[in-house]
């Protein structure tokens, strides 16, 4: 049995795709990015719930 008789898929199917360099966030800006995303989520949540303020009650 030779090597040409193996019926396997390409090796790229098992690997994870990589993020292009122009889409990567610099390490020193990660916390700022998280803060912006959390603020946006809070703003959308408050808008959906009809809240005017940013305070949260448990």
C-alpha positions as CSV (number, residue, x, y, z in Angstrom):
1,X,0.0,0.0,0.0
2,X,1.6,3.3,-1.1
3,X,1.2,6.8,0.2
4,X,-1.1,7.8,-2.6
5,X,-3.8,5.4,-1.4
6,X,-4.5,7.4,1.8
7,X,-7.9,9.1,1.6
8,X,-7.5,11.9,4.1
9,X,-8.7,15.5,3.8
10,X,-6.5,18.5,3.8
11,X,-4.6,19.4,7.0
12,X,-6.0,22.9,7.0
13,X,-9.4,21.6,8.1
14,X,-8.2,20.8,11.5
15,X,-6.4,24.1,12.2
16,X,-7.7,27.3,13.5
17,X,-7.7,30.3,11.3
18,X,-5.5,33.2,12.3
19,X,-6.5,36.8,12.8
20,X,-5.0,39.2,10.1
21,X,-2.5,41.7,11.5
22,X,-4.7,44.7,10.6
23,X,-7.6,43.3,12.8
24,X,-5.5,42.5,15.9
25,X,-5.9,44.7,19.0
26,X,-2.6,45.9,20.5
27,X,-2.0,44.4,24.0
28,X,-1.9,47.8,25.7
29,X,-5.4,48.6,24.3
30,X,-7.2,45.4,25.2
31,X,-8.7,46.8,28.5
32,X,-9.9,49.9,26.7
33,X,-11.6,47.7,24.1
34,X,-13.3,45.6,26.8
35,X,-14.5,48.8,28.6
36,X,-16.0,50.2,25.3
37,X,-17.8,46.9,24.6
38,X,-19.1,46.6,28.2
39,X,-20.3,50.2,28.1
40,X,-22.1,49.5,24.8
41,X,-23.8,46.4,26.2
42,X,-24.9,48.3,29.3
43,X,-26.2,51.2,27.1
44,X,-28.2,48.8,24.9
45,X,-29.5,46.9,27.9
46,X,-30.7,50.1,29.5
47,X,-32.3,51.2,26.3
48,X,-34.1,47.9,25.9
49,X,-35.4,48.0,29.5
50,X,-36.4,51.6,29.2
51,X,-34.0,52.8,31.9
52,X,-32.7,56.4,31.6
53,X,-29.8,56.1,34.2
54,X,-26.8,53.8,34.4
55,X,-27.4,52.6,37.9
56,X,-28.2,48.9,38.4
57,X,-30.5,47.6,41.1
58,X,-30.4,44.0,42.3
